[in-house]
Amino acid sequence: MKSGAVFRKEQFVIPSGVIYLDGNSLGPLPRIASRRITEVVEREWGQALIRAWNECAWMEQPARVGDLIAKLVGAPGGSIVMGDTLSIKVYQALASALQMRPDRKIILSDSGNFPTDLYMAQGLIESLDKGHELRIVAPEAVERSIDETVAAVMITQVDYRTGRLHEMNRITSAAHDAGAVMIWDLAHSAGAVPVQLTDSGCEFAVGCTYKYLNGGPGAPAFIYVRPDLVETVRPALAGWMGHDVPFAFDRDYRPANSIERMRVGTPPIIQLSALEAAMQIWNGVDMGDVRAASIELSERFIAEVEKRCPALHLVSPRDPAARGSQVSFRFEHGYAAMQALIDRGVIGDFRAPDIMRFGFTPLYLDTGDIVTAAEVVEDVILNRLWDNPRYKQVNSVT
Ligand SMILES: *Cc1c(COP(=O)(O)O)cnc(C)c1O
């Protein structure tokens, strides 16, 4: 079985009795990250103090970790840097893209995009005040909506709600044929599906690292800039860490002649160290094997759930090739049902208005987990275990 090749559950802290189907939202704690955080806090921060910026190579960490991410998403070294959160990186990529096409005013995105990506675009348009417009079309309509008025196409490859997967190379080619700049958001792609950024030819890509990359809550985002643009792209947020020589303390901003120009301020060292350690888990892991195992698990889950619970309706594409590494079902009482599942150790999540979402992460899930999870889903749905007032109290994070 393919999944055996990538299964390394012993490297993660998974509480006993838990089947974790939410690694698409917050990856579990890698044991190596836990050890590394303690070491960074006690030895580097505690003992080396300010000297650690040099002695422990803290200053180089955003680019060093970027190179680790690059290996996983088919990008060369020196094309990715870490920092900030994904929202900020979306803003930077988009602002840079618009500067590359000053005569065009349209930003094209789709209705399956994650709200923050759209909000950041709206905010950017307002602050630029140059008459840009955010055009949001249905996911199926993206390709045919790209025309010569479009400055930038900004798409999240995997729809956070349905798991619908966009064809990266096709849409990128369509954007380029029309002279538009292509920005991919890989939030639900990096560590989930094979990605080949160089092959795609896209100008920018961004993504977060606390989902499938297990960097921990608030782990910094990454930004990719196509190597031929790295020395000319405008980073939009002109922070001192993106300056050519931050410690020259020049009065005027001059961006670094490398991907480091996309840095903004002081990097989150503890969080980056957790991520850097977590990235070691991917050593020897082939993303093709991860994909094969993820499809095997998600196909099995769909079959088991549909067989047991006719009340749940699949909203993810049925064709696994058109899906990322998550499966979503629509159920009228989805919120309460998810709370009941979580209470029984099967952790997925809920997305308004009625979507129960399950993530598949073959590094720490196997077929046995999937069948057990489906049995618990059946128990909750058929025996109406969700129909309990305490499962209907909506929390701030769903
Ligand atoms: C998870 C996710 C985000 C989160 O952005 P943060 O700034 O890290 O909170 C943004 N965009 C997409 C597409 C996501 O899936």
The ligand as an ORCA input file, in Angstrom:
! r2SCAN-3c Opt
* xyz 0 1
  C      -5.803     29.695      5.880
  C      -5.855     30.690      4.795
  C      -5.500     32.035      5.026
  C      -5.115     32.515      6.392
  O      -4.435     33.737      6.359
  P      -3.613     34.222      7.640
  O      -3.190     35.582      7.334
  O      -2.475     33.250      7.828
  O      -4.530     34.156      8.823
  C      -5.490     32.888      3.946
  N      -5.844     32.488      2.703
  C      -6.215     31.211      2.460
  C      -6.585     30.806      1.081
  C      -6.255     30.285      3.501
  O      -6.648     29.040      3.272
*
